[in-house]
């Protein structure tokens, strides 16, 4: 364990309980794991690194972790404040230099949406660093709101029933984990506000420097869910319960039917 921590972030008991139950249910982090945390500096990844830092101090098993920020290679791109934040809280932090922004110049067309493009490139760079460092797990800060939004976006725009798994094995051999997958976005926002952390927003995305469309589908889906939740305060609890209670033989995919009378 890291014994050089000079500060400890305030984390609500509710948030810690939620993350603890998720880790126990899906066995995300275990004895001997070496975990790489994707740290963009946004509210979700900040909540994630501090939650995992707390877990390391209090869990009845030992594991290593490190935070990694992907540098796109944009002009004037700096993460000095983020590195200093990690130093103050005793978190090992690496800024991984890439040429993603340069490579994107030939790929981006005016008026195109490239948030997903940069997301894929950032994920690939993070995987490269994880592979080089011998990490067993890569942790991302997706939360329950992301999971629900992704489900409906896939249904509405791609014609598939798919969302974000809490854990899966990548083609490179290590596992991707999402320790915040049952946490609401409002909880990560509250965590940042309570600690008075300065979170990095969308302005850090390279797509914001280009004449590109905003991520319309996600924004519309988020707004639609927000309006629905006004009418049903338990909406996301029901979504979470549904994702854990899938009766897939009731749909149109005949390969998943289990009836003996067919």
C-alpha positions in Angstrom: 0.0 0.0 0.0 1.0 3.6 -0.5 1.9 5.2 2.8 2.7 8.7 1.5 -0.8 10.1 1.4 -1.0 13.6 2.8 -4.7 14.2 2.2 -7.8 12.1 2.2 -11.0 13.1 0.2 -14.4 13.1 1.9 -16.6 10.4 0.5 -20.2 9.8 1.6 -21.1 6.5 3.3 -23.8 6.0 0.7 -21.3 6.3 -2.2 -18.9 3.9 -0.5 -21.6 1.4 0.2 -22.8 1.4 -3.4 -19.2 0.9 -4.8 -18.5 -1.7 -2.2 -21.6 -3.8 -3.1 -20.8 -3.5 -6.8 -17.2 -4.7 -6.2 -18.4 -7.6 -4.1 -21.1 -8.6 -6.6 -19.0 -8.5 -9.7 -15.6 -9.2 -8.1 -14.1 -6.2 -9.9 -10.9 -5.8 -7.8 -9.3 -8.7 -6.0 -6.2 -9.8 -4.2 -3.1 -9.1 -6.2 -4.7 -7.0 -8.9 -2.8 -4.2 -10.6 -5.4 -1.6 -11.6 -4.9 1.2 -14.1 -7.5 4.0 -13.6 -8.4 6.2 -16.6 -8.2 9.8 -15.2 -9.6 12.5 -17.4 -9.9 14.9 -14.5 -13.7 15.0 -14.9 -16.0 14.5 -11.9 -16.6 10.8 -12.6 -12.9 9.9 -12.9 -12.0 12.0 -9.8 -14.7 10.2 -7.8 -13.3 6.9 -9.1 -9.6 7.4 -8.2 -10.6 8.5 -4.6 -13.0 5.7 -4.2 -10.3 3.1 -5.2 -7.8 4.9 -3.0 -10.2 4.5 -0.1 -10.7 0.8 -1.0 -7.0 0.1 -1.0 -6.7 1.6 2.5 -9.6 -0.4 3.9 -10.1 -3.5 1.9 -9.2 -6.9 3.5 -7.0 -7.7 0.5 -4.0 -6.1 -1.2 -3.9 -4.6 -4.7 -2.0 -1.9 -6.6 -3.4 1.0 -8.6 -2.2 3.9 -10.7 -4.0 6.7 -12.5 -3.3 7.5 -16.1 -4.2 10.6 -18.1 -4.1 10.5 -21.9 -2.4 13.6 -23.5 -3.9 14.0 -27.0 -1.0 16.2 -28.1 -3.1 19.3 -28.5 -1.5 22.8 -28.5 -1.1 24.1 -24.9 -2.5 20.8 -23.4 -1.4 20.6 -19.8 -2.2 18.5 -16.8 0.0 20.1 -14.2 -3.0 20.8 -11.8 -4.2 17.3 -12.1 -0.8 15.8 -11.4 -0.5 18.1 -8.4 -3.9 17.0 -7.2 -2.8 13.3 -7.3 0.5 14.2 -5.6 -1.3 15.9 -2.7 -3.5 12.8 -2.2 -0.7 10.2 -2.6 -2.0 8.8 -5.9 0.5 7.6 -8.4 -0.2 9.5 -11.7 1.2 9.2 -15.2 0.4 11.5 -18.2 0.7 9.3 -21.3 1.8 11.3 -24.3 0.2 10.5 -27.7 -0.2 12.1 -31.1 -4.0 11.4 -31.3 -4.8 15.1 -32.1 -2.3 15.1 -35.0 -3.6 11.8 -36.4 -7.2 13.1 -36.2 -6.5 15.9 -38.7 -7.0 13.6 -41.6 -10.0 11.9 -40.1 -12.1 14.9 -39.1 -14.5 16.4 -41.5 -16.3 19.7 -41.0 -19.7 19.4 -39.2 -19.0 15.8 -38.1 -19.4 14.4 -34.7 -16.1 13.0 -33.4 -16.5 12.7 -29.7 -16.9 8.9 -30.1 -13.8 8.9 -32.4 -11.6 10.6 -29.7 -13.1 8.3 -27.0 -12.0 5.2 -29.0 -8.6 6.6 -29.6 -8.2 7.5 -25.9 -9.3 4.0 -24.9 -6.8 2.5 -27.3 -4.0 4.6 -25.8 -5.0 3.7 -22.3 -4.9 0.0 -23.3 -1.5 0.5 -24.7 -0.2 1.9 -21.4 -1.9 -0.9 -19.5 -0.3 -3.5 -21.7 3.1 -2.0 -21.3 2.7 -1.8 -17.5 1.4 -5.3 -16.9 -1.9 -4.2 -15.4 -4.5 -6.8 -14.8 -7.5 -4.4 -14.8 -8.4 -1.1 -16.4 -10.9 0.9 -14.5 -13.2 3.5 -16.1 -15.6 6.0 -14.5 -18.9 5.1 -16.2 -21.9 5.3 -13.9 -25.5 4.2 -13.9 -26.7 7.2 -15.9 -24.1 6.3 -18.6 -25.3 2.7 -18.6 -29.0 3.6 -19.0 -28.3 6.2 -21.7 -26.1 3.8 -23.6 -28.9 1.2 -23.5 -31.5 3.5 -25.0 -29.0 5.0 -27.5 -28.2 1.6 -28.8 -31.8 0.7 -29.1 -32.9 4.0 -30.7 -30.0 4.5 -33.1 -28.4 1.1 -33.6 -31.3 -1.3 -33.3 -29.6 -3.5 -30.6 -30.1 -4.2 -26.9 -26.6 -3.5 -25.5 -25.2 -1.4 -22.7 -22.1 -1.1 -20.4 -20.9 -4.2 -18.6 -19.5 -3.9 -15.1 -16.6 -6.2 -16.1 -15.4 -7.9 -19.3 -12.2 -9.4 -20.6 -10.6 -7.4 -23.4 -8.9 -8.9 -26.4 -5.6 -7.8 -24.9 -6.0 -10.2 -22.0 -6.7 -7.8 -19.1 -10.2 -6.9 -17.7 -12.0 -3.6 -18.1 -14.0 -2.8 -14.9 -16.5 -0.1 -14.1 -16.6 0.3 -10.3 -19.1 3.2 -10.4 -21.6 1.4 -12.7 -24.4 1.4 -10.0 -23.6 5.0 -8.9 -25.8 7.9 -10.0 -24.1 10.8 -11.8 -25.6 13.2 -9.2 -23.4 11.3 -6.6 -20.1 11.9 -8.4 -21.2 15.6 -8.9 -21.9 15.9 -5.2 -18.5 14.3 -4.3 -16.6 16.9 -6.4 -18.7 19.8 -4.9 -18.3 18.6 -1.3 -14.5 18.4 -1.7 -14.4 21.6 -3.7 -12.4 19.9 -6.5 -12.0 21.6 -9.8 -13.2 19.1 -12.4 -12.2 19.2 -16.1 -15.2 19.4 -18.4 -15.9 18.9 -22.1 -13.5 21.7 -22.9 -10.6 19.2 -22.7 -12.0 17.1 -25.5 -10.1 17.7 -28.8 -13.5 17.7 -30.7 -14.2 21.1 -29.0 -11.4 22.7 -31.0 -13.0 21.7 -34.3 -16.1 22.6 -36.3 -17.9 19.5 -35.2 -21.4 18.6 -34.0 -22.1 18.1 -30.4 -23.0 14.5 -29.3 -26.7 15.0 -30.2 -27.9 11.5 -29.5 -26.6 11.3 -25.9 -27.8 14.8 -25.1 -31.3 14.0 -26.4 -31.4 10.7 -24.5 -30.2 12.3 -21.3 -32.9 15.0 -21.6 -35.6 12.4 -22.3 -34.6 10.4 -19.3 -34.5 13.5 -17.1 -38.1 14.3 -18.1 -39.2 10.7 -17.4 -37.5 10.8 -14.0 -39.5 13.8 -13.0 -42.7 11.7 -13.2 -41.1 8.6 -11.6 -38.4 9.2 -9.0 -37.7 5.5 -8.9 -37.0 5.3 -12.6 -33.3 4.5 -12.4 -33.8 2.0 -9.6 -36.2 0.1 -11.9 -33.7 0.3 -14.8 -30.9 -1.1 -12.5 -33.2 -3.9 -11.4 -34.2 -4.7 -15.0 -30.6 -5.0 -16.1 -30.1 -7.7 -13.4 -33.4 -9.5 -14.4 -33.2 -10.2 -18.1 -35.7 -12.7 -19.5 -34.1 -13.0 -22.9 -36.3 -15.8 -24.2 -39.2 -13.4 -24.4 -37.7 -11.4 -27.3 -37.3 -12.0 -31.0 -33.9 -13.5 -31.0 -34.7 -17.2 -31.6 -31.2 -18.3 -30.8 -31.9 -17.3 -27.2 -35.2 -19.1 -26.8 -35.3 -22.0 -24.2 -38.8 -23.3 -24.7 -39.1 -27.0 -25.2 -42.3 -26.7 -27.2 -40.6 -25.0 -30.2 
